[in-house]
C-alpha cells in the first residue's frame, strides 16, 4: 500500500528555517518523481518543488528558488524540503505527492506558519 507521511512543519519566525520530510512506504521513491505542493487559506494549491526519480533533476517555483532545497535519501525512502529565509507568504499546508503506476498519491499535509 502506497503511503506518504509528511512531518517537520511548525511555527517559525521570518528569516528562519525548517526542514520538511516526506516518508514513503509501499514503493521505492527513487524510481518516481516526488513533488512538494502548498496551499494557503483561500488560495489554490501550488507546486513548490519536485525531484525526478532516476536522474534526480529538480524544479523550484520562482517564489522559492534560492531559498528551498529538495533532496532525497534513498536508504530512508524519504524526500526532504529544506526551507530557509522563510517569509510570511510561505505560510501554508505543505503536501508531498507521488505518481506511481499512473495513480496519484498525497500525504496528509504539514502546517508551516511563518510569523513573528
Secondary structure by P-SEA (a helix, b strand, c coil): cbbbbbcbbbbbcccbbbbbbbbbcccccccbbbbbbbbccccccccccccccccccccccccccccbbbbbbccccbbbbbbcccccccccbbbbbbbcccbbbbccbbbbbbcc
